[in-house]
């Protein structure tokens, strides 16, 4: 990091706790809008519960529609936290410090948003209880060879792991808040949550070890979650375009692409909304921009492999599906937008330093990526089902209903509100990590020039 | 309050001390080196003899006679030619620990000479597209040349070799200038020619850094593309119905794992027998050990992702492929690969006493290299053993999985000879170009400072970019 402003511990506390101890002026209106969207969507969900899944646009042969595309999208976004936080922590990337918390929180809320789609899709959500094999006496034996059974375990483990990850990193900051809040109840709650943190050397050591261990342990879970989600599709031999070995890595790298893009977007929002430009500097945007170039290009490589190998089979149904995906209405234009928005617009722009270092540039390009990546999930799921078998009497009739559209909007509003509420009670930038960064910061003389340096962790 | 730490002499003295020390070490050739070079030369010549006997005895029309040959080609492509990535990737992320390892890794680009030579006969082994096998080139009679996979394969192998050689040369320019200025005799003459008038001006440094970045990225792209072409045209088409979209990426990814393992073994030899123990220390082994652990984990994930889909799908072509490559005649080889490439690295390198040592990671790297050789034999020998007249589009002959092909004397001679040739050319390269990067060591002596931090001493590393 070349840009550096020394703040000192007091200023760091003041700046980073501003959102907790006070409330930005824009917070209430935005939260109200998000809440309103949630309420409207809940009305739509009530309608679906009352009338049944028939109010959604899914029908033969397209049984999986917006809900599942949205589920995969949010699972993808949830990979942001672990990618940015765990991997960058293990590789000791200095620039991670101010962005880890926001990424982890995004993981938590997007996982919950993803899970909500499963309940929407079930139509009768109480049937979710059929999945866990908790009561053998019922005579209901879930097929343990089905990825649908692995999904809840993987996502549940990931949710628990991510929550622990957020909590462990929050403990020192909770103690800082505990010492600064005035209300009796608030003091008691933060005191309880901070687990008696005093900042002793032993506590610091345990917190650091726990952070590293969790980083290492949560990584396999992170990989397994999206692999299993991809296998929901790929183990199926009857749907053209799904039965591909590349799906697991392709889904993971796609998830990282959209997830890290979402983090860059949140970083820009934090700079504008919470005035954190002294903590999340242009260097941070530059670093995440460089990372995104690598991630996006790797994703594109996997995309190309997936697509070309479908044609390599030289099987007529597979080639017909790809023709439909790329050239036929309505999928053709979507395919064009998907590929342009997720790669050909952002990556050339990220090669320009000015774009990489600009919060607005990164905000717009990463929004473009996520529009593209949402469409990618749609294009993986729907066209394949639309041509499921040559015997199906009804091809390509999926039209999302207003209920589905409302519930997709719900997930976006839910994540927005979740992050906003979190920011009211906890700092979005880890205070202890930023302070540690200042302690490790140094400078050395090279000839007549002073260059930034850091103490090796 | 941030304060400025004063940099003084590094672990190896001032930057001029480092230069003189490394230039002197470079000019010294020990007896062990000479003996090793002679033995390797003999093995290489035996390999050439094996090749000549193979081609005169069997010609190029029998695929099954060339399985081991293709396997050893793929082995060198996967390990030695993957090694320069160990210089490229850490340099891009500006990891300081790489400085003692980058040249040792880049020098493996010289093995491009071997892979290019070894590749030539494979062009004749691969039939044209007229037999109707699957190819990305979508052959239709009269539309495109039926030998287009051969042209593209040859071009990509040559382009990758050239990219590696250029990268090696560009990154060696400053070191060649040091040799030119501090040595006499043939070394000075050689260095003078190849240093291209290097004076170390700001512009020259800018251009070298710029070119290293571009060539590094190009080398990586060529590595991925070459593995893709080799898999798509020189491996998969031999097995009817083997359609695995992930496999080109797995094959290319193996090159990263093989490259790390190759460099680890190289560093161990340099440390133990080359007199570089004060440059190659714990940091380098630890850094690469972590990479080896990560790549081993990724190996199992990639492999399992492919296996999983075939195992669940159970389509005839998938069952045939699984039987041929895993559960059938090469079952024991597959088990050996699984143990050597995943079980051993994973269950040893997660253990701190092994990972955080100077002996652990190189030892595990040896297992990985042996496992990678077995893996290439398993894949290529099995694929090349499928009868050439198998119907590429007809029903998959599930009951016709060919029996295991065991190596004959020619195969053994060729395998040993090719590996010996790659090591020999590397060793000869170290006589021309310093095996420890002098300019990166000089940089380290400028950017690295030791200072007191409370009650301990810490290392402070400058980050000028």
Interface residues (C-beta under 8 A of the other chain):
Chain A: X1 X2 X6 X91 X220 X223 X227 X231 X234 X235 X237 X243 X244 X245 X246 X247 X248 X249 X301 X302 X305 X306 X308 X309 X310 X312 X313 X314 X441 X442 X443 X444 X445 X446 X449 X450 X451 X452 X453 X454 X455 X456
Chain B: X1 X2 X3 X4 X5 X6 X7 X93 X134 X135 X136 X224 X228 X232 X243 X244 X245 X246 X247 X248 X249 X297 X301 X302 X305 X306 X308 X309 X310 X312 X313 X314 X315 X393 X446 X447 X449 X451 X453 X458 X459 X460 X461 X462 X463 X464 X465
